[in-house]
Amino acid sequence: MRTLLLDCNYFPVKIISWQKAMILFLTERAEVVDEYEDQLIRTVSTSYKLPKVLRLFQTHKLSQNVKFTRMNVFFRDQFKCQYCEIRLPSNELTFDHVIPVSQKGGTNWENVVTCCKGCNTHKGSKTLKAANMKLLKVPKKPRWSPELCLRLLENDPVEWWNFFPNRLAS
């Protein structure tokens, strides 16, 4: 079971394990906003309903350094091929070096884009001009924190969506 962790302003911070949720609750660093009705955590002398949603009492500072990872590139590009605009699940995507590695292109935010396998094969190790291809947008380091990309699963509580008014989760 998982618990949605909110900051003191009810903004989603991350999804944590039930064990971490219980530690935050029992050490009085967070309060229970919602709980699972059918899940109990028992100690020798007490039982607690498992927290579904917790709110931190103190502010939570989000990291401003966005780590360069394949999944964060996919999030930045909205899981959309930056050449043909097709949207695909992550297991059907790859990433492409705009300036090929063979031509001294780096593996960084400014040179890597989300790409479908077909466009990646077509472009190969050519430049955009040589491949006669255009980018949807210039790649750059995002200003958002990857912690905001919370991955909700099918079996996660539907109530969690109430805390995502702009549907930031995927």
N, C-alpha and C positions, 0 to 999 in steps of 0.2 A: 504494500500500500504506500501511496505517496501523499505528500502534503504540500499544498500551495503556500508559499511564504510571501507575505505582503510587507511593505515598509510601513512606517507609522502613518503614512497618508493613504493607505490602502492600495498602493501601486504594486503590481506583481514584481517580485524580485527574482525568485527561483523556485524550482520544485525540489523538495528535499525528501529524504527517507523518513519513515515513521519514527525511527530511532532518534534522528537528529531533531525532529519535531518535538518529541517527548523531552529531550534534553533542554531545548529552548523554553518549553513550557514549565518544566519542573524547576529550572533555575531562574524563573520569573523574568526572562528576557523577552517573552512574547505572550500574547493572550490568544485564546481560542476564539475564532470568529464563527467557525462551523465545524461540526464533527460528524464522523461516520456513526450512524445509529447502531449498526450491527457489529462493530469491531471494538472489542475491549482489550485493554492492556492491564494485566493484573500484576500486582506486587503481593508481598506476603500479607499486607494489611489493607490494601486499597485497590480499587480498580478504576480505570479512567477510560472514557470513550476516546478512541483514536482521533486526533485532530485532522480534519479535512482541509481547513484553512487556518493559518496562524498569522497574526499581525505583530511585527516587531514593535517594541516600545521606543527604541532609539532609531534615528535615521540610519539608512544603509547607503553607503557611498558606492555607486556603481563605478566599475573600472572604466577609465577613458582610453586605455590602451586596447585596441581591438586586435586580438590575436589573428594572424594570418593562417587560416585553415581552409581546407576544401569546403567544408560545410558553411563557414562564414562567407566564402565567396558566393556559394549558391544562395544564401540568404540575401546578400547584398544585391545580387542580380535577379532576385525573386524567382529562382528556379527556372529561369527563362534563358534559352540560347541567345547570346548577344549578337548573333548573325541572322538567324531566321525567325526569331521571336517565339519559337515553340516552347511551351511550358511542359516540363517533364518531371517525374519523381527523381530523387537524387541518385537512385541506382541506375538510371538511364542517362545521366549527365556525366560530363567530364569537364576538365577545364583546359583552356587554350592559352598559350603564350602569344600575345599580340605581336610582339617582336620575338621571333623564334629564338630558343636557347642557342641554336647553332649560329645565330647572328648576334650573340652576346646579350640577348634579352634576359632580364632577371625574373625570378619567381617571387613576385611581390604584388601588392595591391594595385599598382599602376600598370602592370603588364599582364595580368592574368584575368580572364573572363570565363564565365560559365558558357559551356558549349555543348551542343548535341553531338552524338557520335558521327553523324553524317557530315555536318559542317566541319568537324575536326579532321575527318578523313580528307575532305575536299581541300581544306587549307593546308594541311600537312605542315611542312617546315618553311612555307612561303610567307612573304610579307602580305599584308592586306591588299596592297596594290597588285602584286604579282598573282594573287589568288582571285582578284576582282571581287573583293568582299568589303562590306562596310559594317562598322560597329553600331549598335543601337545607341550606346552612350560611352563616353570616355571613362575607362575604369579609374577609380580612385579609392583611397582608404575611406571606409565609412566613418561617420561621426557617432554612430550609435554603439552601444555596448552589446557584445554578443550575449550577455546575460539576459537581455530582453527577448531573445529568441527562445522562448520556452516551447518545448515540443510536447503538446498535449497528445495523449494516446486515446484510443477508442474507449478504453475502460476507465479513463479518468472521469471524475464527477462532472456532470453537466453544469453544476452551479459555478464551476471555475470560470466559465465564459462570462459571467457577470462582471468579472474584474478585468476583462479585455474589451473595452468599448470600441476600440478601433481594430479589433481582431489582429493584434500583433503576433499572436501565437500561430503556429502552423502545425 
